[in-house]
Amino acid sequence: MVPAKVGYHGAFNQVSIEDLPVPLAQFETVFWDPRDTPSLRKLMRETEVVKGKRVLEIGTGTGLLALCSIRAGAMSAVATDINSNAVLNARFNATLLGFEKRLEVRQVELARPGAYEVIRSEEQFDVIISNPPWVNRVPQRIDEFALYDASFNLMRTLLDGLPKYLRPGGKALLAYGCVDGIKTLKAECAKRGYPIRVIDDTRDLDKLPEEFLPGMLLEVTLR
Ligand SMILES: C[S@@+](CC[C@H](N)C(=O)[O-])C[C@H]1O[C@@H](n2cnc3c(N)ncnc32)[C@H](O)[C@@H]1O
């Protein structure tokens, strides 16, 4: 079934994931590797972490994590992406699942790539989720924005905005599979006084290769 009015005319793959009842579409240039996020999806599936909550996903790709949050009982989700095919892709998949009224997907402009540029100043969320780009390098093509976060600008702006955009008692759940990315994230949280912890993972960061799968899940709170 192809939902109408999607505005996308390229080819697409069908990709399956145990968390969702139907295969998703993956449009051209849009990221797909669910090995990044098994612990985040398991946490949403098996606990009440997003149940009845308002969720923000930064960098949604096919919509995978935002759709899993809704499937796990989130009240609503806003999802963003800088890749216009990803925005169309996530909307398409939301329609496939009948979740289009609970998931709003917003386009981030290349000229204003900060984590909250498309979030209104009065909006707040209980849970902010992201499987962001992990590697500190400058992306050259739109598909490379899935992998590279130049100077970790997305990470830094995401952390800077937490006091404004997280509801009291809220949390950010972030997946990273890169030693440099995780060490930088921990250092940036320490600078801001944010508690950070690895959830449900006993691997020793110093014994892992620079990039590894499955990704590690980190929880950032404000106190
Ligand atoms: C590793 S992919 C993850 C996609 C999806 N969440 C998943 O787990 O399959 C990272 C996503 O972040 C998007 N992205 C990169 N920079 C961004 C930015 N500044 N704002 C919003 N999305 C961004 C990329 O286009 C890509 O879709």
The ligand as a MOL file (V3000), in Angstrom:
LIG
                    3D

  0  0  0     0  0            999 V3000
M  V30 BEGIN CTAB
M  V30 COUNTS 27 29 0 0 0
M  V30 BEGIN ATOM
M  V30 1 C 21.9930 7.7520 12.3590 0
M  V30 2 S 20.6250 8.4410 11.5310 0 CHG=1
M  V30 3 C 19.2960 7.8200 12.5600 0
M  V30 4 C 17.9650 7.7580 11.8850 0
M  V30 5 C 16.8620 7.0690 12.7210 0
M  V30 6 N 16.6420 7.7800 13.9620 0
M  V30 7 C 17.2170 5.6500 12.9980 0
M  V30 8 O 17.6100 5.3280 14.1330 0
M  V30 9 O 17.1210 4.8430 12.0630 0 CHG=-1
M  V30 10 C 20.7120 10.1700 11.9900 0
M  V30 11 C 19.6490 11.0430 11.3440 0
M  V30 12 O 19.8540 12.3870 11.7900 0
M  V30 13 C 19.6050 13.2660 10.7160 0
M  V30 14 N 20.2840 14.5320 11.0090 0
M  V30 15 C 21.5850 14.8500 10.9080 0
M  V30 16 N 21.8040 16.1150 11.2780 0
M  V30 17 C 20.5920 16.6160 11.6560 0
M  V30 18 C 20.1480 17.8770 12.1620 0
M  V30 19 N 20.9960 18.8860 12.3580 0
M  V30 20 N 18.8410 18.0300 12.4540 0
M  V30 21 C 17.9540 17.0090 12.2700 0
M  V30 22 N 18.3250 15.8060 11.7630 0
M  V30 23 C 19.6190 15.6070 11.4820 0
M  V30 24 C 20.1520 12.5170 9.5050 0
M  V30 25 O 19.6430 13.0180 8.2900 0
M  V30 26 C 19.7040 11.0990 9.8300 0
M  V30 27 O 18.4170 10.8360 9.3110 0
M  V30 END ATOM
M  V30 BEGIN BOND
M  V30 1 1 1 2
M  V30 2 1 2 3
M  V30 3 1 2 10
M  V30 4 1 3 4
M  V30 5 1 4 5
M  V30 6 1 5 6
M  V30 7 1 5 7
M  V30 8 2 7 8
M  V30 9 1 7 9
M  V30 10 1 10 11
M  V30 11 1 11 12
M  V30 12 1 11 26
M  V30 13 1 12 13
M  V30 14 1 13 14
M  V30 15 1 13 24
M  V30 16 1 14 15
M  V30 17 1 14 23
M  V30 18 2 15 16
M  V30 19 1 16 17
M  V30 20 1 17 18
M  V30 21 2 17 23
M  V30 22 1 18 19
M  V30 23 2 18 20
M  V30 24 1 20 21
M  V30 25 2 21 22
M  V30 26 1 22 23
M  V30 27 1 24 25
M  V30 28 1 24 26
M  V30 29 1 26 27
M  V30 END BOND
M  V30 END CTAB
M  END
